[in-house]
Structures are given as C-alpha cells and as structure tokens.
Amino acid sequence: MHHKGKGARYTRMKAPVTLVYYEELEDRRAAMKREIQIKNMSHDRKRSLAEGFSQDVV
C-alpha cells in the first residue's frame, strides 16, 4: 500500500521497503497488542522472528 502512495506519509517517504514479517490477527485490537509486544522485543529477538526461527505461539 505504501508503494502505491496510499500508506502513511512517513512510510511513503522512507521507500523502498521490504516486508520481512507479518501476522494475520483476528481484529485491530489484537494487532495493536501484538505490535506493542514486538516493539518491546530486543533487536536480536525481532531478527529471529523475521527469519522464521521464533518459538512464539500467537
């Protein structure tokens, strides 16, 4: 969406970007909660998650 010019202005200005990880959750509330969890992870933990080595159960 951001590459098409339909995303947030900040992200549109930071192109190009590559999607390395995503999750599908049941609703916006669950997505926001998960985003906070991920933002609080260490850099190494986030890298592991993106590389598919995560042991988390969502």
C-alpha positions, -999 to +999 in steps of 0.1 A: +000+000+000+028+024+009+045+019-025+012+028-042+011+061-023-018+050-001+001+045+032+011+068+059+031+099+048+062+089+069+064+055+054+058+067+019+089+089+023+110+060+035+107+039+004+119+014-008+109-010+020+109-048+021+083-067+040+101-094+061+074-104+085+037-102+091+010-118+111-028-120+105-048-115+136-085-116+143-090-078+148-074-044+151-072-046+189-052-079+188-030-064+161-022-033+182-015-055+212+009-077+192+026-047+177+034-034+212+048-068+221+071-068+190+082-032+196+093-042+231+115-071+218+152-069+215+168-064+181+180-100+181+146-113+190+130-093+162+155-106+137+149-142+149+111-136+145+116-122+110+139-151+099+113-177+110+131-191+140+105-178+165+091-202+190+062-179+199+026-191+197+003-162+188 
